[in-house]
């Protein structure tokens, strides 16, 4: 049969081919011939025609998926356009109100100036008008009957009206957060309050879940709000309109050890609107609102929730449009003055509560649709449970609630580190996962915690450094003790032995959230023993680690690194005893997304020379805000080792505080500037000189230009272009008998090595090259030293985080100083990418 001839298949033939396609969309030639032999109704079809049928079938399937995807994107864009038009209408109404108020004030001022009354009268009118605009008189409600459903329904309806005024109206002056760009694949529109009581944040966007499912998720606040310790529904009252009223006691964790936790006594109202939208609104009950009196605040401070909630609207074609409003008053006056910015920041509220809810819903939506595939074969719900258990365990350790069994041990005369003990830890260790307490000598869990203030340190940068360079602060002996405590056998390592057991770490990714703001990973600590008595403790250990907030341009974001020792089996019910770090900004960051670029070498030099920068950018050293760092480390202990473990924990946390202080001083912008550019700049700064040597040596050896500017141009211009060069450029010492250590890298080089300028000096050349690359370099090294340069073929290298990197070509050349002496070796890796 001519294979080019059109073949009309019978329904029976199509059905048979479809069955095979469902099992194997791309059968081999052998499989196709076997199909013809086994299926008699296909015996008259040429094998080439069968091949064409499967090709066409795969093409139709691909087109169908693409069409479905485009229709989904179109629906999202249509819904987002509707959302933006509504937001535009809201803003226009707000502008109209402002114009009207401005005209009214001008008229009042003009009338008073032209009148014969005294100036003081005029001033009184103007001031009183402003006060009425910014601080409207609170409404005083008559005392409600605490036991009356009608009275509670009246409170609920008032809460609904006020909430809708914030969600879709102009009752709050909203200012859009910098960096939040609305779109079908983003959270949507995020705004924070300005000049209102308490702090408030608002977000609206799209999700691909139905309204009822969204409402179910949002009402389960502990699942997505990591700072929520408990949510107790004390009473449920159905309403005549099909809704429900719930009386809720909500308690949150303390963000630091320097202030108590907060709790809320609220009324939550769930109902439907006439257009089919679902509403879940909530507010605190107090004497001015009426309603039942809540439980007394014992171990926490009673905060106030102003009308807040969720508006969930069905979207055409499926999915939902969600409006979220969070408006709370955390009673900032009750905390030390230095911590008040933490309780007065709408941006922190937006990151920790409002945007967290949206991110969680989007995560569930993508997991439900199968868009996310995790490594290791674990179910998404299991990985989420690990993340939540790590956060809750760390927050429990920081807050140390008495009703969880925590008691404070006496200090050693210095109050910098607090030691708390829990002798019945099953409540926070998760009783179903707790295998530690089965030991006959098990004494409990001990926590050493401390808080410290940091100046001029970007939280994201600090946590990223702590994650990538564990050896800078951790002690292998303490890790060995914590790992041994997981075993169902006596563990007797009563004190730390600093520096005895060096180790290296390998980070194995496990899962990450949709926007990559949080990732879960397993860390393998590889031990190395130098003496026979250390062999027993030099085995590999494993950590389950959660890292979040390491994006420097996330306004108001808190950075956190929490980990717990696990054994090699790492089952879904593995016991976890979390420890770690939390860094929270105390003051709002600059609106510029580049405000935290503390390691931008070119920015540093421009700041020193007073050079101009593009609009919207600020100097690298302008990050002059404060942060609060909270450290909490937990240890299981045996009864007869309690005092020894307490002494070890206190000493260990103090050593960590010292290490963090050294790291913070090193990565602070002002210190970085002084390291890179001497105070005599622009006379003979080291960085500028090195850049000039690199470019001049490259031209002398290869005959080509490395940069677009002349090497004799202004030094800062040469350095700036070298820093922003698209290829990875780095320098190391001229040593082949020893491990060559890196001394400089441009931004692309730091990105390729996944490190920072401060940590660059800890990376050795032979550690990043694979075996083939090392052999090539050794063979070409005499040529480099004699000829001055050499081209290296395409190959692979490894970043400091263990990720493989490919490059198309590398160039190595000698860098000569002004005396024509060898200063260092320079490498340039072109067209590199992570594999």
FITI-306407 format. One record per residue (C-alpha): x negated, y, z negated; residue in one letter. Coordinates in steps of 0.2 Angstrom, whole numbers, padded with zeros to 4 digits, always signed. Layout:
BEGIN
XYZA;...
This chain:
BEGIN
+0000+0000+0000X;-0006+0017+0004X;-0011+0026-0012X;-0007+0043-0005X;+0011+0038-0002X;+0025+0044-0013X;+0032+0030-0024X;+0049+0031-0032X;+0050+0021-0048X;+0066+0012-0053X;+0072+0015-0071X;+0066-0002-0077X;+0049+0002-0070X;+0049+0019-0079X;+0054+0011-0095X;+0040-0002-0094X;+0027+0011-0090X;+0034+0022-0105X;+0032+0008-0117X;+0014+0006-0112X;+0011+0025-0112X;+0017+0026-0130X;+0004+0013-0135X;-0010+0019-0124X;-0009+0035-0115X;-0025+0032-0105X;-0027+0014-0101X;-0042+0007-0093X;-0043-0001-0075X;-0043-0018-0083X;-0028-0013-0094X;-0018-0007-0078X;-0022-0023-0068X;-0016-0033-0083X;+0000-0023-0084X;+0004-0027-0066X;+0000-0046-0069X;+0011-0047-0085X;+0025-0036-0079X;+0034-0043-0064X;+0044-0028-0060X;+0027-0018-0057X;+0020-0031-0045X;+0024-0022-0030X;+0015-0006-0036X;-0003-0002-0031X;-0015+0000-0046X;-0020+0017-0040X;-0002+0022-0040X;-0001+0016-0058X;-0016+0026-0062X;-0008+0042-0054X;+0008+0039-0064X;-0002+0039-0080X;-0012+0055-0075X;+0005+0064-0071X;+0012+0058-0087X;-0002+0065-0097X;-0001+0081-0088X;+0018+0083-0091X;+0015+0079-0110X;+0001+0092-0110X;+0013+0105-0102X;+0027+0101-0114X;+0016+0104-0129X;+0009+0120-0122X;+0027+0126-0118X;+0033+0121-0135X;+0018+0131-0143X;+0022+0146-0132X;+0040+0146-0137X;+0035+0145-0155X;+0023+0159-0153X;+0036+0169-0144X;+0049+0166-0158X;+0036+0172-0171X;+0032+0187-0161X;+0050+0191-0159X;+0053+0190-0178X;+0037+0200-0182X;+0043+0213-0170X;+0060+0214-0179X;+0050+0215-0195X;+0039+0229-0189X;+0054+0239-0183X;+0063+0237-0199X;+0047+0243-0208X;+0046+0257-0196X;+0064+0262-0200X;+0060+0261-0218X;+0045+0273-0216X;+0055+0285-0206X;+0068+0286-0220X;+0054+0289-0232X;+0047+0303-0221X;+0064+0311-0220X;+0066+0310-0239X;+0049+0318-0241X;+0053+0332-0228X;+0070+0335-0237X;+0061+0336-0254X;+0048+0347-0247X;+0060+0359-0240X;+0070+0359-0256X;+0055+0363-0266X;+0050+0377-0254X;+0067+0385-0255X;+0067+0384-0274X;+0050+0392-0275X;+0055+0406-0263X;+0071+0409-0272X;+0062+0410-0289X;+0048+0422-0282X;+0061+0434-0275X;+0072+0434-0290X;+0070+0446-0305X;+0067+0432-0317X;+0050+0429-0325X;+0036+0419-0317X;+0037+0407-0332X;+0055+0403-0327X;+0049+0399-0309X;+0036+0388-0315X;+0048+0379-0326X;+0060+0375-0312X;+0045+0369-0300X;+0038+0358-0313X;+0054+0351-0319X;+0058+0347-0300X;+0042+0337-0298X;+0045+0328-0314X;+0062+0323-0308X;+0055+0317-0292X;+0040+0306-0299X;+0048+0300-0315X;+0066+0298-0313X;+0076+0298-0330X;+0078+0280-0336X;+0095+0273-0335X;+0102+0269-0353X;+0114+0254-0352X;+0127+0251-0366X;+0122+0237-0377X;+0127+0221-0368X;+0135+0206-0377X;+0121+0193-0378X;+0133+0179-0377X;+0143+0185-0363X;+0141+0178-0345X;+0149+0194-0338X;+0136+0205-0347X;+0122+0194-0340X;+0130+0195-0322X;+0130+0214-0323X;+0112+0214-0328X;+0109+0202-0313X;+0118+0213-0301X;+0109+0228-0306X;+0092+0219-0304X;+0098+0213-0287X;+0101+0231-0281X;+0085+0238-0288X;+0075+0224-0281X;+0082+0226-0263X;+0078+0245-0265X;+0060+0240-0267X;+0060+0226-0254X;+0068+0235-0240X;+0071+0253-0246X;+0061+0268-0252X;+0063+0267-0271X;+0044+0264-0272X;+0030+0274-0263X;+0021+0259-0254X;+0004+0261-0247X;-0002+0247-0235X;-0018+0238-0240X;-0033+0240-0230X;-0037+0225-0219X;-0020+0218-0219X;-0016+0217-0201X;+0002+0210-0197X;+0003+0196-0184X;+0011+0179-0181X;-0004+0170-0189X;-0007+0182-0203X;+0002+0184-0220X;+0010+0200-0213X;+0013+0217-0220X;+0005+0219-0238X;+0007+0236-0248X;+0003+0242-0265X;+0012+0255-0276X;+0007+0273-0278X;+0012+0284-0293X;+0025+0272-0301X;+0027+0264-0318X;+0016+0249-0320X;+0008+0240-0305X;+0018+0234-0290X;+0014+0225-0274X;+0025+0220-0259X;+0022+0208-0244X;+0033+0203-0230X;+0030+0190-0216X;+0035+0174-0207X;+0033+0156-0212X;+0039+0140-0203X;+0049+0133-0217X;+0068+0134-0219X;+0075+0146-0232X;+0080+0133-0245X;+0063+0125-0245X;+0055+0142-0247X;+0066+0146-0262X;+0062+0129-0270X;+0043+0133-0268X;+0044+0151-0274X;+0054+0146-0290X;+0041+0134-0295X;+0029+0148-0300X;+0016+0137-0309X;+0012+0128-0292X;+0006+0143-0283X;+0002+0156-0297X;-0014+0150-0304X;-0013+0161-0319X;+0004+0154-0325X;+0002+0143-0340X;+0020+0138-0343X;+0037+0143-0336X;+0051+0137-0348X;+0069+0138-0342X;+0079+0140-0358X;+0096+0142-0351X;+0105+0141-0334X;+0122+0149-0331X;+0131+0147-0315X;+0140+0162-0308X;+0156+0164-0299X;+0149+0168-0283X;+0139+0152-0281X;+0123+0159-0289X;+0114+0155-0305X;+0107+0165-0319X;+0092+0158-0328X;+0084+0164-0344X;+0065+0161-0343X;+0050+0162-0354X;+0034+0164-0344X;+0017+0164-0351X;+0001+0168-0342X;-0017+0165-0345X;-0029+0178-0351X;-0041+0183-0337X;-0056+0186-0349X;-0061+0182-0367X;-0060+0200-0371X;-0041+0202-0372X;-0026+0191-0376X;-0014+0183-0364X;+0003+0190-0358X;+0020+0183-0358X;+0037+0188-0351X;+0055+0185-0356X;+0065+0187-0341X;+0082+0185-0332X;+0081+0176-0315X;+0096+0178-0303X;+0098+0167-0287X;+0111+0171-0275X;+0116+0173-0257X;+0119+0189-0247X;+0133+0191-0234X;+0120+0189-0219X;+0115+0172-0226X;+0099+0178-0234X;+0094+0170-0251X;+0088+0181-0265X;+0079+0177-0280X;+0076+0192-0291X;+0070+0194-0309X;+0067+0206-0323X;+0063+0207-0341X;+0076+0208-0354X;+0074+0221-0368X;+0084+0232-0379X;+0087+0245-0365X;+0094+0232-0353X;+0103+0221-0366X;+0104+0202-0365X;+0098+0189-0377X;+0082+0191-0387X;+0068+0180-0382X;+0056+0170-0391X;+0043+0179-0402X;+0026+0183-0394X;+0014+0174-0406X;-0002+0170-0396X;+0001+0183-0382X;+0006+0201-0379X;+0024+0203-0372X;+0023+0212-0355X;+0037+0219-0345X;+0043+0213-0328X;+0052+0227-0318X;+0065+0221-0305X;+0055+0209-0294X;+0058+0194-0283X;+0060+0186-0266X;+0071+0190-0251X;+0072+0175-0239X;+0080+0178-0222X;+0083+0164-0209X;+0074+0167-0193X;+0081+0164-0176X;+0074+0147-0169X;+0069+0141-0186X;+0058+0147-0201X;+0060+0161-0213X;+0056+0180-0215X;+0051+0183-0233X;+0050+0199-0243X;+0040+0198-0259X;+0040+0211-0273X;+0030+0210-0289X;+0032+0224-0301X;+0025+0222-0319X;+0019+0232-0333X;+0005+0223-0342X;+0004+0235-0357X;-0013+0241-0352X;-0015+0252-0368X;-0016+0237-0379X;-0033+0231-0371X;-0050+0239-0373X;-0052+0255-0362X;-0066+0247-0352X;-0054+0233-0347X;-0039+0244-0343X;-0042+0245-0324X;-0040+0226-0323X;-0022+0229-0330X;-0019+0244-0319X;-0024+0238-0302X;-0010+0235-0289X;-0023+0227-0278X;-0028+0214-0290X;-0009+0210-0293X;-0007+0209-0274X;-0021+0196-0272X;-0018+0185-0288X;+0001+0185-0286X;+0010+0192-0271X;-0002+0186-0258X;-0005+0170-0267X;+0013+0165-0265X;+0013+0169-0246X;-0003+0159-0244X;+0003+0144-0253X;+0019+0143-0243X;+0009+0145-0227X;-0002+0131-0233X;+0013+0119-0236X;+0021+0124-0219X;+0005+0119-0210X;+0003+0103-0220X;+0021+0098-0217X;+0019+0101-0198X;+0003+0090-0198X;-0008+0105-0192X;-0021+0102-0206X;-0031+0086-0206X;-0042+0083-0221X;-0058+0073-0222X;-0059+0058-0233X;-0041+0052-0230X;-0034+0060-0245X;-0016+0067-0245X;-0014+0086-0246X;-0004+0085-0262X;-0018+0076-0270X;-0031+0089-0265X;-0019+0103-0271X;-0017+0094-0288X;-0036+0093-0290X;-0038+0112-0286X;-0024+0116-0299X;-0031+0105-0312X;-0048+0113-0310X;-0040+0130-0312X;-0029+0126-0326X;-0043+0117-0336X;-0054+0132-0334X;-0041+0145-0339X;-0036+0134-0354X;-0054+0135-0359X;-0055+0154-0357X;-0039+0157-0366X;-0041+0144-0380X;-0023+0144-0386X;-0020+0138-0404X;-0005+0128-0399X;-0016+0118-0388X;-0027+0113-0402X;-0042+0125-0401X;-0051+0131-0416X;-0065+0143-0417X;-0082+0137-0425X;-0092+0149-0435X;-0106+0159-0426X;-0125+0158-0429X;-0125+0176-0433X;-0124+0183-0415X;-0107+0185-0408X;-0112+0184-0389X;-0106+0167-0387X;-0090+0160-0394X;-0089+0141-0398X;-0071+0133-0399X;-0067+0115-0403X;-0052+0104-0398X;-0052+0088-0407X;-0036+0082-0398X;-0039+0087-0380X;-0026+0075-0372X;-0015+0090-0370X;-0026+0099-0358X;-0036+0084-0351X;-0020+0077-0344X;-0016+0062-0355X;-0013+0051-0340X;-0031+0055-0334X;-0039+0055-0351X;-0052+0040-0352X;-0064+0049-0364X;-0054+0048-0380X;-0054+0029-0379X;-0072+0029-0386X;-0072+0024-0404X;-0084+0038-0408X;-0076+0052-0397X;-0075+0068-0407X;-0066+0080-0395X;-0071+0094-0383X;-0081+0109-0386X;-0081+0125-0376X;-0094+0139-0376X;-0088+0155-0368X;-0094+0172-0365X;-0089+0188-0356X;-0100+0202-0349X;-0099+0218-0339X;-0108+0219-0323X;-0112+0236-0314X;-0114+0238-0295X;-0113+0220-0291X;-0100+0213-0278X;-0091+0198-0286X;-0090+0189-0270X;-0109+0190-0267X;-0113+0185-0285X;-0102+0169-0284X;-0109+0165-0267X;-0126+0166-0274X;-0121+0155-0289X;-0114+0142-0278X;-0128+0141-0265X;-0142+0142-0278X;-0137+0131-0293X;-0155+0128-0297X;-0157+0146-0302X;-0146+0145-0317X;-0141+0126-0320X;-0150+0114-0331X;-0152+0096-0325X;-0153+0089-0343X;-0136+0097-0347X;-0128+0091-0331X;-0135+0073-0335X;-0126+0074-0352X;-0110+0080-0345X;-0111+0066-0332X;-0115+0053-0345X;-0100+0058-0355X;-0088+0051-0341X;-0094+0034-0345X;-0085+0022-0357X;-0101+0020-0367X;-0110+0030-0380X;-0118+0046-0373X;-0132+0053-0383X;-0140+0068-0375X;-0139+0080-0390X;-0148+0095-0382X;-0154+0102-0366X;-0172+0100-0360X;-0174+0114-0348X;-0184+0112-0333X;-0188+0093-0335X;-0177+0086-0321X;-0177+0096-0305X;-0164+0093-0293X;-0157+0098-0276X;-0139+0099-0271X;-0129+0094-0256X;-0112+0101-0253X;-0099+0090-0245X;-0083+0099-0239X;-0067+0092-0245X;-0053+0104-0241X;-0050+0123-0238X;-0035+0134-0237X;-0027+0141-0221X;-0036+0158-0222X;-0052+0150-0230X;-0051+0161-0245X;-0053+0145-0256X;-0062+0128-0253X;-0063+0112-0262X;-0079+0102-0261X;-0090+0088-0268X;-0107+0093-0274X;-0121+0079-0275X;-0135+0083-0287X;-0150+0074-0282X;-0162+0071-0296X;-0181+0068-0295X;-0191+0060-0310X;-0209+0064-0313X;-0212+0052-0327X;-0206+0034-0331X;-0196+0039-0346X;-0186+0051-0335X;-0181+0038-0322X;-0165+0034-0332X;-0159+0051-0331X;-0164+0056-0313X;-0150+0048-0304X;-0138+0057-0292X;-0123+0066-0300X;-0107+0072-0293X;-0097+0088-0295X;-0079+0092-0289X;-0080+0111-0286X;-0068+0124-0282X;-0074+0141-0275X;-0063+0156-0270X;-0064+0174-0267X;-0081+0174-0258X;-0075+0186-0244X;-0083+0203-0247X;-0070+0212-0238X;-0055+0206-0248X;-0049+0221-0257X;-0045+0218-0276X;-0050+0199-0274X;-0057+0190-0289X;-0071+0177-0286X;-0072+0161-0295X;-0083+0145-0296X;-0076+0131-0306X;-0083+0113-0306X;-0081+0097-0316X;-0092+0081-0316X;-0085+0066-0308X;-0091+0048-0306X;-0095+0040-0289X;-0078+0032-0287X;-0069+0049-0288X;-0051+0042-0289X;-0035+0052-0288X;-0033+0051-0307X;-0051+0055-0311X;-0053+0065-0328X;-0059+0083-0326X;-0067+0094-0339X;-0069+0110-0329X;-0082+0124-0332X;-0088+0139-0322X;-0088+0157-0318X;-0074+0170-0315X;-0079+0188-0309X;-0065+0201-0308X;-0067+0219-0301X;-0062+0232-0314X;-0060+0246-0302X;-0052+0246-0285X;-0065+0244-0271X;-0068+0256-0257X;-0055+0256-0243X;-0069+0252-0231X;-0070+0234-0227X;-0089+0236-0226X;-0091+0243-0244X;-0098+0227-0251X;-0112+0224-0238X;-0125+0225-0252X;-0138+0215-0242X;-0137+0225-0225X;-0155+0230-0223X;-0151+0243-0209X;-0137+0251-0220X;-0150+0252-0234X;-0162+0261-0224X;-0149+0273-0217X;-0143+0277-0234X;-0161+0281-0239X;-0164+0292-0224X;-0147+0301-0224X;-0143+0295-0207X;-0126+0295-0200X;-0115+0280-0199X;-0099+0276-0189X;-0083+0282-0195X;-0075+0270-0208X;-0091+0264-0215X;-0100+0269-0231X;-0118+0266-0237X;-0123+0249-0244X;-0127+0256-0261X;-0109+0264-0263X;-0103+0249-0272X;-0104+0257-0289X;-0089+0249-0298X;-0089+0237-0313X;-0084+0219-0314X;-0081+0208-0329X;-0089+0190-0328X;-0081+0176-0339X;-0091+0161-0342X;-0084+0145-0350X;-0093+0128-0351X;-0084+0113-0359X;-0093+0097-0366X;-0086+0081-0373X;-0095+0076-0389X;-0096+0061-0401X;-0092+0064-0419X;-0110+0063-0426X;-0116+0075-0412X;-0104+0089-0415X;-0116+0102-0422X;-0130+0097-0410X;-0119+0099-0395X;-0113+0116-0402X;-0131+0122-0403X;-0135+0115-0386X;-0119+0123-0378X;-0123+0140-0386X;-0141+0140-0381X;-0136+0134-0363X;-0123+0148-0361X;-0135+0161-0367X;-0148+0155-0354X;-0135+0156-0341X;-0131+0174-0346X;-0149+0178-0344X;-0150+0170-0327X;-0134+0179-0321X;-0141+0196-0327X;-0157+0193-0317X;-0147+0188-0302X;-0136+0203-0304X;-0151+0215-0305X;-0158+0207-0290X;-0143+0208-0279X;-0137+0225-0285X;-0138+0238-0270X;-0149+0250-0279X;-0162+0236-0284X;-0162+0229-0266X;-0165+0247-0259X;-0180+0249-0271X;-0187+0232-0266X;-0185+0234-0247X;-0190+0252-0245X;-0203+0261-0256X;-0198+0278-0264X;-0211+0286-0252X;-0199+0282-0237X;-0200+0287-0223X;-0219+0288-0225X;-0225+0270-0224X;-0210+0258-0229X;-0214+0240-0229X;-0198+0235-0220X;-0201+0247-0206X;-0219+0243-0204X;-0215+0224-0203X;-0202+0228-0189X;-0214+0238-0179X;-0227+0224-0181X;-0215+0211-0175X;-0210+0220-0159X;-0227+0226-0155X;-0234+0208-0157X;-0220+0201-0146X;-0224+0213-0132X;-0243+0210-0133X;-0241+0191-0133X;-0227+0188-0121X;-0227+0204-0110X;-0208+0207-0113X;-0198+0219-0124X;-0190+0211-0139X;-0179+0227-0141X;-0171+0240-0130X;-0180+0254-0139X;-0199+0257-0138X;-0210+0250-0151X;-0216+0268-0154X;-0199+0275-0157X;-0193+0280-0174X;-0196+0266-0187X;-0179+0266-0194X;-0172+0264-0176X;-0183+0249-0172X;-0178+0241-0189X;-0160+0244-0186X;-0160+0236-0169X;-0171+0221-0175X;-0158+0219-0190X;-0143+0218-0178X;-0152+0208-0164X;-0140+0194-0158X;-0153+0181-0159X;-0160+0174-0176X;-0177+0181-0180X;-0186+0176-0195X;-0204+0177-0202X;-0214+0165-0212X;-0232+0163-0219X;-0245+0157-0207X;-0248+0140-0215X;-0247+0123-0207X;-0256+0113-0221X;-0244+0120-0234X;-0225+0123-0233X;-0223+0139-0225X;-0211+0150-0234X;-0199+0163-0226X;-0202+0181-0230X;-0190+0190-0219X;-0175+0187-0208X;-0162+0198-0198X;-0144+0197-0201X;-0142+0183-0188X;-0156+0173-0196X;-0148+0175-0213X;-0131+0169-0205X;-0140+0154-0197X;-0149+0149-0213X;-0133+0153-0223X;-0143+0162-0236X;-0147+0180-0242X;-0163+0191-0242X;-0165+0187-0261X;-0164+0169-0259X;-0174+0168-0242X;-0191+0166-0251X;-0185+0149-0258X;-0183+0142-0241X;-0197+0133-0233X;-0200+0131-0214X;-0202+0112-0214X;-0185+0110-0224X;-0175+0118-0210X;-0183+0109-0195X;-0178+0091-0191X;-0192+0078-0188X;-0193+0082-0169X;-0194+0100-0172X;-0208+0098-0184X;-0218+0087-0172X;-0216+0100-0158X;-0221+0114-0169X;-0237+0105-0175X;-0242+0101-0157X;-0239+0119-0152X;-0247+0127-0167X;-0265+0128-0160X;-0258+0136-0144X;-0249+0149-0155X;-0265+0153-0164X;-0275+0154-0148X;-0263+0161-0135X;-0252+0171-0148X;-0236+0163-0144X;-0227+0147-0138X;-0210+0143-0131X;-0201+0128-0140X;-0188+0118-0132X;-0170+0116-0138X;-0167+0107-0154X;-0159+0106-0171X;-0162+0113-0188X;-0153+0113-0204X;-0146+0128-0214X;-0149+0130-0233X;-0132+0122-0236X;-0136+0107-0226X;-0126+0111-0210X;-0134+0106-0193X;-0138+0120-0181X;-0142+0119-0163X;-0152+0131-0152X;-0156+0132-0134X;-0173+0139-0136X;-0185+0145-0149X;-0200+0157-0147X;-0214+0157-0160X;-0228+0171-0160X;-0241+0178-0171X;-0237+0194-0180X;-0253+0205-0181X;-0255+0220-0193X;-0263+0236-0189X;-0280+0228-0191X;-0276+0215-0179X;-0276+0202-0193X;-0264+0188-0194X;-0249+0194-0205X;-0236+0180-0202X;-0227+0169-0190X;-0211+0175-0181X;-0198+0164-0174X;-0183+0168-0163X;-0169+0155-0160X;-0158+0159-0145X;-0140+0155-0143X;-0139+0146-0160X;-0122+0138-0166X;-0116+0127-0180X;-0112+0109-0175X;
